[in-house]
Amino acid sequence: MCGIFSYFGPSDKAAEIVLKGLKKLEYRGYDSWGIAAKSASGDIKIEKHVGKISEVISLNSEMMMPSHLALGHSRWATHGGVTQYNAHPHSTENQDIIVVHNGIFENYLELKQSLIEKGHQFRSETDSEVFAHLIEENIKLGLEKAFKMACDMVTGRYAILAMSKYENKIIAARRGSPLIIGKAQDGAHFIASDVPAFLEYTKDVMYLDDNQMVVISDEGANFFDLASEKQIEKRVISIDWKEEMADKGDYQHFMMKEIMEQKETITKAINLDTEKIMEVAKKIKGAYGTYFVGCGTAGKVAMVGEYLFSEIAKKHVNVKFGSEFKSAKNFLTDRSLVIAISQSGETADTLEALEMAKSKGATIVSIVNVETSTMARYSDIVLPLKAGPEKAVASTKATTSQIAILTLLAYAVADKLDEGRQMLIAIEGQINDMLNPRYEERINSLSEEIKDSKDIVIIGRGANFPIALEAAIKLQEVSYIHAEGFAGGELKHGPIALISEGTPCIVLVSNDESKQEILSNAMEVKSRGGFIVGISPENAEVFDIWIKVPDAGFASPIVNIIPIQILAYKLALARQNNPDMPRNLAKSVTVK
């Protein structure tokens, strides 16, 4: 959610470098953007727009001045409407102090009122502008001191960057929102919300942790603890992402590229280090209460995990959405185990859940794609997906990797890890065969048939019930069609009233004890005029259209979600939507 990128270095094209970096952060979701650059003489120029960064070929002529430091931001509106004034960067009245900010300052209204009473004038409706004026109040003490004092005054989660015309430096701090510092061989330093922004320049990174500040200047990058102001030594970490992993390659969109990459990413999940899997399995066996926690798609994956552990390991686990985890706080002890599931490792609600669990002494495990994320660094054990960058807002490859790892954990708890691995290896080969042009074309034909639908219903039973919920998310996210997932047996308790002539109903089927029941539910829908799309290993008379999937046993949630991912993508194209950047959504939800 929102993107931050800054450059400080030898190149005199700082503004152009920042523009390029912001374009690589488009996937995070935004509605406006802007850049501020400082010239050698100290003048600061700002350019801000509402709209797409990708449509901009070059900046305004005055922004093309020689500059060695610049910062930029892509904004997803929280406080204040989508306007040029509300776009970042924000500044003081005389444009001497510049800030960009992710997150929310919860006490900004009282701070703003106090500043107005002191004579400060505001241009925007945002909470972010307050920070520039807080710095101005104490700027005579120097930018670093004034910045630190401003951090002490604001409450909430944030990532904040500032520069001023008075000093040749960029300062940043974080409390709950990610910031990563890149260090290039030519001495340049970058600060970004995510690694892809500077991946073409360097793979060497340093991570800013909560309640820490970094000062980028001619002396390099110096880190400090916000509370004590003591300097901190940071380890430089070399990441193993390749630049091409963060590009679309020959695909039109990241979403389709990432769907097709599941041929490889599931393999990487299956090959997760055995020792780590067994370590977590041991923790689950010994825990007095195991909790799976995630948000959005990751929350649905957690629900799948509950079924997998019941069926495979005969083990009860608790499932909570990150935003609802507070209801479990009175049950947490130092014998509890909390397993967080996330792609980014920066989801605000999940991180807050982990903080709560940590305060109770619980052990933390994270199943996460970004191994150096806040969530990973907060955890006692990390199970990495190693799926590579996932840049489309709608999660695909990370989802199936997460389910694969939960499947392995369930088998490990049942002391049958090798059996689980062999099952997944067999399914992985069948998925590779499934993802072919003919399969894609069949789903494309289905998308053309249902693209004008107002509603889509998805039903499943057992582990395919949460997949029905996840399927609804996928369709909602990128097609903008109203979609809802239901447990098949719950239809007659109300939802079947939604069915009218021609309403598409996607039925998720697996060859298990629920097969005949879910087909019976499909017949109930069909008898009321529903159009039945069967996702199943075998055809059935009730299906109007059959999309074949492998007979996958306990891995049916993995194989059943993949055709839904493709359908969502094809529907987005058919309805002329951008599947990579759906409206109103962001890739990583770093605010509550």
Summary of the structure (lengths in Angstrom):
residues: 592
radius of gyration: 25.0
end to end distance: 11.0
largest distance: 78.8
contacts: 2208
relative contact order: 0.09
helix: 41%
strand: 23%
